[in-house]
Amino acid sequence: MVNVIQLVGDSLHLLSFVIIIYKIIRDKSCNGVSCKTFEIYLLVFCTRYLDLFMYFISLYNTSMKLLFIIATAFIIYLMRFNKSYSISYRRKEEDPFPHIFLIPFALVMTLIVHRDWTWWGLTWSFSLWLESVAVFPQISIIVKTNGFFAYTAHYLAALGSYRFFYILLWIYRYYKYKTISIVSICSGTLQVLLYADFFYLYIKHMRQILTTELPVVNKTSEDKSKENIF
């Protein structure tokens, strides 16, 4: 059964992909978006959701898994194969992070921390470790450009918030069912740590925007109005 924490977390996760799709189609530009991050995510989802062919959990579970796979594949299609948008994606110049090396890292971590030694236990654990570092190419673009693209910043904020809610979900499941997944906790903690510095920069960035948009009081006019009162 889906609880509120999981529903909010999944909604934020799905929202993060919707933000990127909206950004690409609205601006007709892939600037600031790392296709390599989404290629890693597609591998994550295709390995983790192999259980779609193994057993049925619920309509909600199946629908969300398919939506994540479809949304990720659609973003890759827009960025790499649709000429209306792919022309703005400069892979070598703007998205140079060697994302292929994230796979060996995930494999090594899977051998160290995993659920069990079955093929499915290792595959599932691999997908968690790979997801924990999938955002590296996207963060490298932000660091390289030394700034924020509005939609990609909101995308990362939604993605980080999703992971935070899933940590709350793990805590809830532990207190209710007395079960805990070490690989989920370890990989999730790593992912949150990667987002920590970004969240600081994001909040600082949003505060600057709000400050610049606040109306400035004309002190001269204010003083004159006080003089008229007296």
Backbone torsions as a table, in degrees:
resi	resn	phi	psi	omega
1	MET	NA	137.1	-178.6
2	VAL	-81.7	127.9	175.8
3	ASN	-100.7	174.2	-174.4
4	VAL	-63.0	-39.3	-178.0
5	ILE	-62.5	-46.1	179.2
6	GLN	-65.7	-38.8	-179.6
7	LEU	-63.1	-43.9	178.6
8	VAL	-65.5	-44.0	179.6
9	GLY	-61.3	-46.3	179.4
10	ASP	-65.5	-37.1	179.0
11	SER	-64.8	-41.5	177.3
12	LEU	-65.6	-38.4	178.3
13	HIS	-62.2	-47.2	179.3
14	LEU	-66.8	-37.5	178.6
15	LEU	-60.2	-37.2	-179.1
16	SER	-59.7	-37.4	178.5
17	PHE	-75.1	-37.4	178.3
18	VAL	-62.1	-39.2	179.2
19	ILE	-59.6	-44.6	-178.9
20	ILE	-68.2	-42.6	178.3
21	ILE	-61.2	-43.9	178.8
22	TYR	-62.1	-42.4	-179.0
23	LYS	-62.2	-46.9	-177.5
24	ILE	-64.8	-46.0	-177.2
25	ILE	-71.2	-40.6	-178.3
26	ARG	-67.2	-46.5	-177.0
27	ASP	-88.1	-11.9	-174.0
28	LYS	52.1	42.2	-177.1
29	SER	-151.0	144.8	177.5
30	CYS	-104.2	10.5	-178.3
31	ASN	-57.5	131.8	177.6
32	GLY	85.5	-3.4	-178.4
33	VAL	-108.0	132.7	178.7
34	SER	-96.4	111.4	176.3
35	CYS	-67.8	-28.8	-179.1
36	LYS	-64.0	-35.1	176.5
37	THR	-62.7	-41.9	-179.2
38	PHE	-73.6	-28.2	174.0
39	GLU	-65.4	-39.5	176.5
40	ILE	-66.2	-42.0	179.4
41	TYR	-62.9	-36.9	179.2
42	LEU	-63.8	-40.2	176.2
43	LEU	-65.3	-38.7	177.8
44	VAL	-59.5	-50.7	-176.5
45	PHE	-68.3	-38.5	-178.8
46	CYS	-67.5	-29.2	177.1
47	THR	-84.3	-41.7	-177.0
48	ARG	-71.6	-32.6	-174.8
49	TYR	-97.1	23.3	172.1
50	LEU	-63.7	-19.4	179.6
51	ASP	-67.9	-9.3	174.2
52	LEU	-61.3	-28.0	179.7
53	PHE	-94.3	0.2	-174.9
54	MET	-105.9	-42.7	-179.6
55	TYR	-160.6	164.1	-179.7
56	PHE	-107.9	126.2	179.6
57	ILE	-98.0	-57.1	178.9
58	SER	-165.2	164.3	177.9
59	LEU	-64.0	-39.3	178.4
60	TYR	-61.2	-48.4	-178.3
61	ASN	-59.2	-47.5	-179.5
62	THR	-65.0	-42.8	-178.6
63	SER	-62.7	-45.7	-178.7
64	MET	-64.8	-41.3	179.7
65	LYS	-63.1	-43.2	178.8
66	LEU	-66.4	-38.1	178.7
67	LEU	-63.6	-41.3	179.0
68	PHE	-63.7	-43.3	179.9
69	ILE	-65.7	-46.5	-178.3
70	ILE	-64.3	-45.0	-179.0
71	ALA	-63.0	-42.2	179.9
72	THR	-66.0	-45.4	179.1
73	ALA	-63.7	-35.8	180.0
74	PHE	-66.5	-40.8	178.1
75	ILE	-63.3	-43.0	178.3
76	ILE	-62.9	-40.1	178.0
77	TYR	-60.8	-46.6	179.9
78	LEU	-60.6	-42.4	-173.1
79	MET	-78.7	-28.3	-173.2
80	ARG	-113.3	-23.5	-171.6
81	PHE	-124.9	-21.9	177.5
82	ASN	-86.7	113.7	-172.4
83	LYS	-63.4	-24.3	179.7
84	SER	-66.2	-25.8	-176.7
85	TYR	-118.7	-33.3	-174.9
86	SER	-65.9	-21.3	-179.7
87	ILE	-64.0	-23.6	-179.2
88	SER	-91.0	-3.2	-179.0
89	TYR	-96.3	110.4	179.8
90	ARG	-105.7	94.3	-170.8
91	ARG	-62.2	-49.3	-175.6
92	LYS	-71.9	-36.6	-175.7
93	GLU	-82.4	-43.5	-171.7
94	GLU	-105.5	-16.1	-176.5
95	ASP	-133.2	60.0	-171.4
96	PRO	-87.2	-1.3	-174.9
97	PHE	-57.6	129.7	-179.1
98	PRO	-75.2	75.3	-172.3
99	HIS	-65.9	-17.6	-179.5
100	ILE	-62.8	-26.0	-179.1
101	PHE	-75.6	-11.0	176.7
102	LEU	-70.8	-26.3	-179.2
103	ILE	-68.2	-49.0	175.7
104	PRO	-59.4	-36.9	177.0
105	PHE	-59.3	-47.0	-179.0
106	ALA	-64.5	-36.8	178.9
107	LEU	-64.7	-44.0	-180.0
108	VAL	-64.3	-45.1	-179.9
109	MET	-65.4	-31.6	177.4
110	THR	-64.5	-39.8	178.9
111	LEU	-68.3	-28.1	-179.3
112	ILE	-83.0	-48.5	-178.2
113	VAL	-127.1	115.4	-178.2
114	HIS	-148.9	169.9	-179.3
115	ARG	-76.6	-49.5	176.5
116	ASP	-161.2	-179.4	-175.2
117	TRP	-94.1	11.1	175.0
118	THR	-76.3	160.2	-179.0
119	TRP	-61.7	-36.6	-179.9
120	TRP	-73.5	-38.1	177.7
121	GLY	-62.2	-41.0	178.8
122	LEU	-70.9	-39.6	179.1
123	THR	-64.0	-44.9	179.4
124	TRP	-63.8	-42.9	179.1
125	SER	-65.0	-40.5	177.6
126	PHE	-58.6	-42.0	-179.2
127	SER	-64.4	-35.4	178.8
128	LEU	-68.3	-44.5	179.7
129	TRP	-66.3	-38.7	179.2
130	LEU	-67.5	-38.8	177.4
131	GLU	-63.2	-34.7	-176.1
132	SER	-62.9	-24.8	-178.4
133	VAL	-116.6	6.0	-176.1
134	ALA	-63.3	-24.4	-175.4
135	VAL	-80.7	-7.2	-178.5
136	PHE	-51.5	-49.4	-180.0
137	PRO	-59.3	-37.8	179.5
138	GLN	-67.8	-43.1	178.4
139	ILE	-64.2	-35.8	-179.7
140	SER	-64.0	-31.9	177.0
141	ILE	-67.5	-41.5	178.7
142	ILE	-63.4	-42.6	179.0
143	VAL	-65.6	-41.1	-177.7
144	LYS	-65.7	-40.4	-179.5
145	THR	-83.3	-9.3	178.2
146	ASN	55.5	42.5	179.9
147	GLY	-178.8	-174.4	-176.2
148	PHE	-115.0	138.5	163.2
149	PHE	-94.8	131.1	-170.3
150	ALA	-49.9	-51.7	-174.0
151	TYR	-73.4	-37.4	179.0
152	THR	-68.0	-31.2	176.3
153	ALA	-65.8	-43.7	178.2
154	HIS	-66.4	-35.4	178.4
155	TYR	-61.1	-48.0	-180.0
156	LEU	-67.1	-35.5	178.0
157	ALA	-63.6	-42.6	177.7
158	ALA	-65.7	-38.8	-179.4
159	LEU	-67.2	-42.7	177.7
160	GLY	-66.2	-37.3	178.7
161	SER	-66.2	-37.1	177.1
162	TYR	-59.3	-44.5	-178.8
163	ARG	-66.1	-37.1	177.9
164	PHE	-60.2	-43.8	-179.7
165	PHE	-67.4	-30.0	178.3
166	TYR	-72.9	-28.9	173.2
167	ILE	-65.1	-41.5	175.3
168	LEU	-61.7	-36.2	178.8
169	LEU	-65.0	-40.1	178.2
170	TRP	-63.7	-40.9	178.5
171	ILE	-63.5	-42.8	178.8
172	TYR	-61.2	-44.9	-178.9
173	ARG	-66.7	-33.0	178.9
174	TYR	-66.0	-45.2	-178.5
175	TYR	-71.6	-28.6	-177.9
176	LYS	-88.7	-42.0	-175.0
177	TYR	-110.6	-5.3	-179.5
178	LYS	59.4	34.9	176.7
179	THR	-122.8	147.9	-179.8
180	ILE	-146.1	141.7	178.6
181	SER	-108.4	110.3	-178.2
182	ILE	-61.7	-42.3	-178.1
183	VAL	-66.1	-35.3	177.3
184	SER	-66.0	-43.9	-179.9
185	ILE	-64.3	-46.0	-177.0
186	CYS	-67.0	-48.6	-179.0
187	SER	-68.5	-38.0	178.4
188	GLY	-65.9	-39.2	177.8
189	THR	-64.1	-41.7	177.2
190	LEU	-60.2	-42.4	-179.1
191	GLN	-64.9	-42.1	179.5
192	VAL	-64.5	-39.2	178.9
193	LEU	-63.1	-35.9	178.0
194	LEU	-66.3	-31.5	-179.7
195	TYR	-84.0	-16.7	-172.5
196	ALA	-58.1	-50.2	-179.1
197	ASP	-65.5	-38.1	178.7
198	PHE	-62.8	-42.3	-179.0
199	PHE	-62.1	-36.8	177.3
200	TYR	-62.3	-46.7	179.4
201	LEU	-66.2	-37.1	-179.3
202	TYR	-65.1	-47.0	179.2
203	ILE	-63.0	-41.2	178.0
204	LYS	-62.2	-42.5	179.8
205	HIS	-63.7	-44.5	-179.6
206	MET	-67.1	-35.3	177.3
207	ARG	-64.6	-38.8	178.2
208	GLN	-63.6	-40.7	179.4
209	ILE	-64.4	-46.0	-179.7
210	LEU	-63.6	-37.4	180.0
211	THR	-65.5	-42.7	-178.9
212	THR	-70.7	-23.9	-178.2
213	GLU	-89.2	-12.7	179.1
214	LEU	-69.7	139.6	179.8
215	PRO	-66.0	138.3	179.9
216	VAL	-91.9	128.1	-178.5
217	VAL	-76.9	129.9	177.4
218	ASN	-80.7	103.5	-174.3
219	LYS	-63.6	-34.8	-178.4
220	THR	-64.1	-45.4	179.5
221	SER	-65.0	-37.8	-179.2
222	GLU	-65.8	-41.8	179.8
223	ASP	-64.9	-39.2	-179.1
224	LYS	-65.8	-37.2	-179.4
225	SER	-66.2	-36.1	178.1
226	LYS	-67.1	-37.2	-179.7
227	GLU	-65.4	-37.7	-179.7
228	ASN	-65.6	-33.8	-179.2
229	ILE	-66.4	-41.6	-178.1
230	PHE	-89.7	NA	NA
